[in-house]
Amino acid sequence: MPIRWSALKVSEAMNRVDALLNEAEPILEKAGQIILDAERIPNLPDYMLQRLGGVRFELERAIQAPRHRVTAVRKSIPDGAVEAERDQLKAGRQENLGL
Protein backbone atom coordinates (compact mmCIF):
# COMPACT_ATOMS: atom_id res chain seq x y z
CA MET A 1 0.00 0.00 0.00
CA PRO A 2 1.56 3.32 -1.03
CA ILE A 3 2.06 6.01 1.56
CA ARG A 4 -0.04 9.15 1.21
CA TRP A 5 2.41 11.57 2.75
CA SER A 6 5.58 12.83 1.16
CA ALA A 7 8.60 10.89 2.42
CA LEU A 8 10.75 13.16 0.26
CA LYS A 9 9.46 16.32 1.95
CA VAL A 10 10.00 14.80 5.40
CA SER A 11 13.55 13.80 4.42
CA GLU A 12 14.25 17.28 3.05
CA ALA A 13 12.88 18.84 6.25
CA MET A 14 15.26 16.68 8.30
CA ASN A 15 18.12 17.84 6.06
CA ARG A 16 17.23 21.45 6.90
CA VAL A 17 17.01 20.62 10.61
CA ASP A 18 20.44 18.94 10.42
CA ALA A 19 21.89 22.05 8.79
CA LEU A 20 20.52 24.28 11.57
CA LEU A 21 21.77 21.90 14.25
CA ASN A 22 25.20 22.06 12.65
CA GLU A 23 25.07 25.86 12.98
CA ALA A 24 23.79 25.78 16.57
CA GLU A 25 26.14 23.11 17.92
CA PRO A 26 29.28 25.28 18.13
CA ILE A 27 27.33 27.97 19.97
CA LEU A 28 25.95 25.47 22.49
CA GLU A 29 29.40 23.94 22.95
CA LYS A 30 30.84 27.41 23.59
CA ALA A 31 28.13 28.05 26.18
CA GLY A 32 29.04 24.74 27.82
CA GLN A 33 32.67 25.80 27.99
CA ILE A 34 31.66 29.06 29.65
CA ILE A 35 29.74 27.05 32.24
CA LEU A 36 32.79 24.86 32.87
CA ASP A 37 34.86 28.00 33.39
CA ALA A 38 32.24 29.34 35.80
CA GLU A 39 32.35 26.08 37.76
CA ARG A 40 36.05 26.74 38.38
CA ILE A 41 35.39 30.07 40.10
CA PRO A 42 36.99 29.81 43.55
CA ASN A 43 34.84 29.29 46.63
CA LEU A 44 31.57 28.54 44.81
CA PRO A 45 29.04 26.99 47.15
CA ASP A 46 27.75 23.51 46.34
CA TYR A 47 24.28 24.77 45.48
CA MET A 48 25.80 27.03 42.80
CA LEU A 49 27.89 24.18 41.39
CA GLN A 50 24.75 22.05 41.21
CA ARG A 51 22.87 24.74 39.32
CA LEU A 52 25.74 25.33 36.92
CA GLY A 53 25.98 21.58 36.39
CA GLY A 54 22.29 21.55 35.55
CA VAL A 55 22.78 24.21 32.91
CA ARG A 56 25.71 22.25 31.44
CA PHE A 57 23.61 19.08 31.39
CA GLU A 58 20.78 20.86 29.55
CA LEU A 59 23.22 22.29 27.02
CA GLU A 60 24.62 18.81 26.33
CA ARG A 61 21.10 17.48 26.00
CA ALA A 62 20.22 20.33 23.65
CA ILE A 63 22.99 19.14 21.37
CA GLN A 64 22.30 15.40 21.51
CA ALA A 65 18.53 15.02 21.87
CA PRO A 66 17.46 16.71 18.60
CA ARG A 67 19.99 14.64 16.63
CA HIS A 68 18.57 11.43 18.11
CA ARG A 69 15.04 12.55 17.25
CA VAL A 70 16.02 13.42 13.67
CA THR A 71 17.58 9.97 13.34
CA ALA A 72 14.36 8.41 14.64
CA VAL A 73 12.33 10.35 12.06
CA ARG A 74 14.65 9.21 9.27
CA LYS A 75 14.42 5.56 10.44
CA SER A 76 10.61 5.84 10.39
CA ILE A 77 10.55 6.63 6.69
CA PRO A 78 9.84 3.38 4.85
CA ASP A 79 12.86 1.95 3.02
CA GLY A 80 13.05 3.17 -0.54
CA ALA A 81 10.19 5.66 -0.17
CA VAL A 82 12.33 8.76 -0.70
CA GLU A 83 14.05 7.30 -3.76
CA ALA A 84 10.75 6.08 -5.20
CA GLU A 85 9.23 9.53 -4.79
CA ARG A 86 12.26 11.17 -6.43
CA ASP A 87 12.02 8.73 -9.33
CA GLN A 88 8.30 9.39 -9.65
CA LEU A 89 8.88 13.14 -9.73
CA LYS A 90 11.60 12.78 -12.38
CA ALA A 91 9.40 10.55 -14.52
CA GLY A 92 6.50 12.97 -14.19
CA ARG A 93 8.47 15.91 -15.54
CA GLN A 94 8.56 16.45 -19.23
CA GLU A 95 10.75 18.78 -21.21
CA ASN A 96 9.06 21.72 -22.85
CA LEU A 97 9.09 20.88 -26.55
CA GLY A 98 8.46 24.48 -27.55
CA LEU A 99 5.14 23.70 -29.17
C-alpha positions in Angstrom: 0.0 0.0 0.0 1.6 3.3 -1.0 2.1 6.0 1.6 0.0 9.1 1.2 2.4 11.6 2.8 5.6 12.8 1.2 8.6 10.9 2.4 10.7 13.2 0.3 9.5 16.3 2.0 10.0 14.8 5.4 13.6 13.8 4.4 14.3 17.3 3.0 12.9 18.8 6.3 15.3 16.7 8.3 18.1 17.8 6.1 17.2 21.4 6.9 17.0 20.6 10.6 20.4 18.9 10.4 21.9 22.1 8.8 20.5 24.3 11.6 21.8 21.9 14.3 25.2 22.1 12.6 25.1 25.9 13.0 23.8 25.8 16.6 26.1 23.1 17.9 29.3 25.3 18.1 27.3 28.0 20.0 25.9 25.5 22.5 29.4 23.9 23.0 30.8 27.4 23.6 28.1 28.1 26.2 29.0 24.7 27.8 32.7 25.8 28.0 31.7 29.1 29.7 29.7 27.0 32.2 32.8 24.9 32.9 34.9 28.0 33.4 32.2 29.3 35.8 32.3 26.1 37.8 36.0 26.7 38.4 35.4 30.1 40.1 37.0 29.8 43.5 34.8 29.3 46.6 31.6 28.5 44.8 29.0 27.0 47.2 27.7 23.5 46.3 24.3 24.8 45.5 25.8 27.0 42.8 27.9 24.2 41.4 24.7 22.0 41.2 22.9 24.7 39.3 25.7 25.3 36.9 26.0 21.6 36.4 22.3 21.6 35.6 22.8 24.2 32.9 25.7 22.2 31.4 23.6 19.1 31.4 20.8 20.9 29.6 23.2 22.3 27.0 24.6 18.8 26.3 21.1 17.5 26.0 20.2 20.3 23.7 23.0 19.1 21.4 22.3 15.4 21.5 18.5 15.0 21.9 17.5 16.7 18.6 20.0 14.6 16.6 18.6 11.4 18.1 15.0 12.5 17.3 16.0 13.4 13.7 17.6 10.0 13.3 14.4 8.4 14.6 12.3 10.3 12.1 14.7 9.2 9.3 14.4 5.6 10.4 10.6 5.8 10.4 10.5 6.6 6.7 9.8 3.4 4.8 12.9 1.9 3.0 13.1 3.2 -0.5 10.2 5.7 -0.2 12.3 8.8 -0.7 14.0 7.3 -3.8 10.8 6.1 -5.2 9.2 9.5 -4.8 12.3 11.2 -6.4 12.0 8.7 -9.3 8.3 9.4 -9.7 8.9 13.1 -9.7 11.6 12.8 -12.4 9.4 10.6 -14.5 6.5 13.0 -14.2 8.5 15.9 -15.5 8.6 16.4 -19.2 10.8 18.8 -21.2 9.1 21.7 -22.9 9.1 20.9 -26.6 8.5 24.5 -27.5 5.1 23.7 -29.2 
